[in-house]
C-alpha cells in the first residue's frame, strides 16, 4: 500500500507540476513586474567635538566617511541606479558618489580639505553570478550592520578597497535540494591605493564561501569561511615584493614565495582567516541570530574551536521583528582577543606558536589598515590588538523618528610586545526624521561620547541633512 501511494505521488507530480516540489527555487521563476530607476543623492554633515578626536561611535564603522579630527564637514553628491529586478535573468546597478571634506583641529590650529569617491562602482548579475568592479561598500558580518561591531576580515570601518569581485553574493539555492541548502561565495582582487610609509600599491586578495541549511524551515544553520591577504606592492625596506600571477598563486594557496626572507620562509603576503557559524530561528514577523566568529592570523586553516587561540573570537546574538516598530532590532556582542595562542611565538629555540599579533606583519607594517583605518574589526588596531569588549545596539521607529543607540565597554591591553592598559566606554544616540513638507528631506542628529583612559572624556555631535530624489524610471 505504501509503495502504491508513493508511485501515485510521483505520477501526480509529473502530470500536475503545480503540486511538484520546486527542485531549484530561484527568483527568476517568478514574473518580472518591477522597473529600473535612477535617483540622485545629496548629503551635508557636520561634526563638532570636544577633545582632540571625534568620538569613537561617530567615526567608527562609517566606511571612512567621518574624520577623526574633532571638527569636520562633508558634502556628498551622486547618482545611484539600484538593483531592482531580482526576477529577471539579469540585473545591474551602479553608483557614483563624490565627497568633499573640510576638517581641522582648533587646538592645533590646523585646517585642510580633501575629496574622494565615496562610491564608484558597477555591478551586474547574470542569472546567479555576480560581477562587481570599483569602489563599493561591502560588509561581511552577521546580523544588522548598523548594530554590529564589525567582522574580522572586512567590516564597514575603512574606505572600500577598489576591487573586482566575481561570485555569488547572496544566499542562493543549490540545485536539486529544493531550497533547503543554499550557497554563496566568490573571489575578489584589488589594490590598496593609500600611500602609507611602509608598502605602497599593496595588492588585495579575498576568497569566501558559505553554506546554509534549512531553507524555509524555522531553524537554519550557516557556516562561512573567509581568507584574505595583503600581498605584493613596493616596500621601502624590501623593495619590489613581486606583483605577478605566480605570487598571486602562492597567496591564494597560502604558500611561501617572494624575495623577502620572511615570506620565503613562511607565507607570501599578510594573511587572515575568518570563520562564522550562525544559528537562526525565524517566524513570520521575527528572526533571531546567534553567531560565533573566529579569527586565525597564523595562516593555518583549522575548524572553529580547534585552534590554539580558541579563546578568542566574537560571540553575538541579534533579534529583529516587524510586528512592533518601536524596537525593530537588538544586538549584543562579546569580543575577546587577549589570548592569541599564548604569550610567545618562539623562545629558546622552541616554537610555541603564540603571539599571533592580529593585524600585524613584519613586512606590511601598516597592518590590516587602509587609509589609516582598520579594514576589519574597528576595536582592534595594529598597536592595540588585545581587547575584551561588550557591545550593545538597539534601533527602531517611534512615530516616524528612526533612532539608533549603541554602547560598548572596552578593556585594552595593547600587544604582547608592547603592552599598554586602557579602557573606554562609548555611547551613541542618533535620530533621523524624514520631513515631507520640507522637500522630503531627511534630518539627523547624532550625539556621542567617550569616557575612559583610551580616548579621554569627550563629547561630540553630528548634524546630517540628506535628500534623495528620483531622476527617471524606465
N, C-alpha and C positions, 0 to 999 in steps of 0.2 A: 504493500500500500504506500509506504513512504517513497519507494523508488518511482512508482507511477506519479505520485504528487510532484516529485522533482522534475520528471520529464514534462509534465503539463506546464509547470512554471517556465521551463526553458523554452518550450514551444510558444508559450504566450508572449515571452519577451521578444521572440523573433517576429511573431505575427503582429504584435501590438507594441511598437518601440516606445510609446509613451510610458509604458509600465516597466520598461527595462532600466536597469541601473546605468548611470552615466559613467562609462569606464574611464573617461578623461575629462572631467568637468573644467571648462575654461570659459572666461567671459565672452570669448569670440563666438560661442554657440548661441548667444542672445542677440536680439535685434539691436542695431545701432541707431539710437534715436537722438544722440547728442550732437552738438555743434562745436566747431572750433571758434575760439575768440582770442582777441589780443587786448591787453589792457596796459595802461600806464601807471607808474607808481612814483610817488614823491614822499620824502620824509625829511623832517628837520628835527634835530635833537640837540639838547644842551645839557652838560653835566657840570655841577658845581659841588666842590668837596672841600672839607677842611682837611688839614694834614698834607702830606707830600704825595699821596696817591689817591685815586678814586677808590671807593670801597670795593671789596672783592666781588660781591654779587652784582654790582653794576657792570663790571668789565669782564667777568669770567663767563665762559660758555656763550659768547656773543659773536663767534666767528671772527674775532679780532676787530670788530667794528667800533668798539668803545675804547678810547685811550686810557692808559694807566695814569696819565697826568691828572692832577686834581681839577683842572678846568679844560673843557674841550667842547667843540661844537661840530656837528656833522650835517651835511646836506646831501641827499641822495636822490637821483633821478634815473628812471629807466623804463624799459618796456619788457613785458613778460607775456609769453604765449604758453599757457599751461597744457599739460596732457589731459585731454577731456574725452577721449574716445576709447575706453577700455574694451568695448565690444567689437571694435574694428580690428582687422588682422594686423594693422599697423597704426601707430600713433607717434606723435612727436611733440616736443616742446623746446623752448629756448628762452634765454634771459640775458638781458644786457642792462646792468645797473652800475652806475658810476657814482662814487662817493668822494666828496671833498671834505677835508677836516682841518680845523684850526685847533691847536692845543697848546697848553703852556702851564707854567708853574709860577704863580705870583711871588712866592718866597725866593725863587731863584732868578726872577725877572727874565724868564725865557718864554718866547712865543715862536711857534713855527707851524707851517702848514704842509699838507701832503694830499695826494689824490691817488685813488686806486680803483680797480674793478671789484666791486662787491660780488657781482655775478657776471659771468661772460661765458656762456656755455650753450651747447646744442645737444639734444638727446633724441634718439629715435628708437622705437620698439618695433621689431619685426617679428610678429607672432608672439613668441615668449622671450626672444633675445633682445636685451637692451644694450645700446651703444651710446656712450656719453663722452663728450670731449669738451675740455675747457675748465673754467673756474666755477665749480658748482658746490654749494653747501651740502654736506652729507653727514649723517650721524649713524653710527653702528651700535648704539646702545639698546637697552631693553626698556620697555615701558614708555612713558611720556618724556620726550626730550626736554620740555620746559620744567619738569620736576625731577630731573636726574642730575647727579654729579658728573656724569660722563661715562666713557668707556676707556679701556686701557690702550687700544690701538689708535683709533681716530674718533674724536669727540667733536663737539661744536665749539671748542675753545679757540683754536687758532684759525688763521685765514685758510680757506680751502686751497689745497695744493693743485696747481694746473696739471691735469692728468687726462688719460684716455682709459675708459673702463668698458670692458665687454663681459657680458654675463647675463644672469637672471637676477634682477634687483630685488624682486618681491617674492614672497612665498607663492609657489606655483605647483599645481597638482602634478604628481608623477603619473605618466600614462599607465593605464591598466589597473590602478589601485583605487579607483572610484573616489578620489579626493581625500582618502584617509592618510595619504603620505604626500607631503609637499617638500619641495626643494628650492634652494636658491644658492647663488654663488657667482663668482666671477674673478677676473684678474684686472689689475689696474697698474699702469706705469705712468710716471710723471717726472717732474723736475721741481726741486725746491729753488725758487728764483731769488731767495733772500741773499744778502751779502754779509754773512757773518765772518768774523776774522779767522776762522779755522778751516772750513771747507766750503768752497763755492761751487755752484752748479751741481749740487748733490742730486743724485737720481733717487726715484721713489718706486718701490715695488710693494704691491698689496694683493694677496691671494686669499679669498674667503669662500667658505662652503657651509651649508646648513641643511639640516633635515628636521622636519616637523611631522609628528604623528598624531592623529586624532581627527583631523578634518572638522566635520560638523558635530562631533561628539562633545559633550560638556567638559571633558578633560583633554588637554593637549600637552604634549611634551616636545621640546625642541632643543637642538644642540647646534652650536655654531663654532667654527674654527677660523681664526684669522691669523695670517702670517704676513708681517710687514717688515720692510727693511729699508734703511738708507744705504746707498752704495754709490760708487763712482765719485765723480767730481774732481776738484783740484785742491789739494791740501797745501797750506803754506809751509808745512813741515815735511810732508812726504811726497809732494809733487803730484803728478798725474796718477790717480787711483784706478785707472783703466775704465774706460767708458764704452765697452764693446759688448757684442752679443755673447761672447764667451764668458765675460764677467756676469752678465745678467743670468746666464745659465747656471753659474755657480751660486748666485744669490737665490734663485728660485729653489734649487735643490739643497741649499744650506751647506755648500761645500767650501773648502778652503780655496784660496787663489789670490791673485793680485801680486803686487810687488812689495807692499809694506809687510814687515815681519809679522805683525800681529794678525793680519788677515791670512798670510801664508800658513801660519801655524794653527789658526783657529777656523773662523769662517769669514768669507769675504762680505763685508758690509756690517751694519749695525742692525741686529735682528731682534724682533719682539714677537712672541706668540701669545695670543689671547684666546680663551675658550669660554663659552657661555652655555649654561644649562638652565632651562626655564620650564617651569610647570605652570600651566594656565588653566584656570577654572572659569567658565563663562556661562551666562544665562542670556535671556532676551534683552535685558537692559543693564547688564553689569558684566564686569570682567576683572579677574584678579590674577596677577602675575607674581610668582615667587621665583627669584633668579639668583644665580651664582656665577660670577665672572672670575676666572683665574688669569694670572699673568706669569709668563715664563720669559726671562731675559737672558738665558744662557744657551738658547738655540736647540735644546733637546726636547723633542715632541713626545710628551707622555700625557696620558689622560688625566683629567682634573682630579686632584686629590692624591695622585700617585707621585708627586714630585717632592723634592726636599723642602720647597717653600710652600707646602700645602697650607700653612697657617695664614698665608697672605691671600687676599682676594677682596671681592666686593660681594656682599650679601644684601639683597634688596627685596622689597615687596611693594607692588603698585596696584592700586584699586581704582577703577573708574566705573561710572554709572551715568545713565541718561534720564532716569526717571525723575530726578530731583536736581534742578540746575544749581542750587546754592553751593554744593560741593560736588564737582564733577570728577575730580582726580585727587588722589592722596598717595604719597610715596614716602617710604623710609628706607635708607641705605646705611650700611655699616662698611667702612673701608679700612683695611688693615694691610700695611706693607712694611712692618718693622722687622720681620723675620729674615727674609731674603736668603734663605738656605743656611743661615748661620753667620757668624762674625767674620770668618776667614775664608778666603778662596784657596790659598796655599800657605803653608808655614813649615819651615824647617825641612823643605824638600818633599813634603806630603801635600797632596791635593785634597782639600776638604770640600771644594765646590760651593763655598758660601760667598758672602759679599756680592750678591748678584748686581747690586748698584744699578737699580732700574733707571732706564732712560739715559744712561751714560755709556760712553765708548771712548777708548784711548785715542782713536783717530778722529771720530766725529765728536769733537769736544764741545760743540754747541749743544749736544744731547738731542733728545727727542723733541726738538722745537722747530718752529717755522716763524720767521719774523719775530723771534724772541719769545714766542708763546708756545706752551706745551701742546703738542699735537694730540695727545691722549688726555688722561685724567688731569684736570686743571689744578687739583690739590697737590700734585707732585711736580717738582722742578728738578733739574739736574743737581742742584745743590741742596735739595730738601726732598729726598725720595723715601724717607721712612716716616710714615704718618699713621695716625689712628684717628678716625673721624666718624661722626654721626651726622647724618643728613636727613632733613625732613622737608617735604614740599607739599603744598596744597593749592588748589585753584578751583574756580567756579564762576558763576554768573549770578549777581544779585540785582534784579530789576534793570538789566542791560549794562550794568557795570561789571566788566570782566576783571577779576582780581587774581593775583598770584602771590603767595607768601612762601619764602624759603628761610631755612635756618640751618646752620651747621656749627658743630663744635669740633675743632681740630687740635690734636696734640702732635707737634712736630719734633722730630729727633735728628734732623739734618741727614747725614750719611754716616756709614760706618767709618769712613776715612776722615770725615770732618764733622763729628757730632756737634749738634747745637740744639738746645731745647727752647721751644717757644710754643705758644698756643694762641688760638683765635676763636672768637665767637662772631659769626657773621649772620646778618639778618637782612632780608629784603621784603618790602611790601610794595606792590605796584597795582595800579588800577588803570584800565583803558575803557573809554566810552566813545561809541560812535554817535555823532550828532547829525541827524538827517537835515535839520534846519540850517546847519552851517556847512552847506555844500557836501554833506555826507562825510565830513572829515572825522578822523579818529584822534582823540586827545588822550595822552597818557601821562601819568605821574608815578615815578619810582623813587622810593625812599630806602636807603640802605645805610648800614653802619658796620663797623668792625670794633670789637672790644678785645684787647689782649696784648700780648707782647710781640706777636708776629708783625702786625702792621701798625700797632698803636691804636689808640682810641680816636676814631674819627667818623664823620658822618657825611653823607652826600645825597644829592637829589638829581634826578634826570627828568627833563620835560621833553615829551615827544609829540609831534604832530604829524599825522600820516594822511595821505589821500590816495585812493585807488579809483581809477576811472576807466570805463570801457571805451576802447578805441574803435573796434569793429568786431562784427560777428560774421562768420562765413561757413 
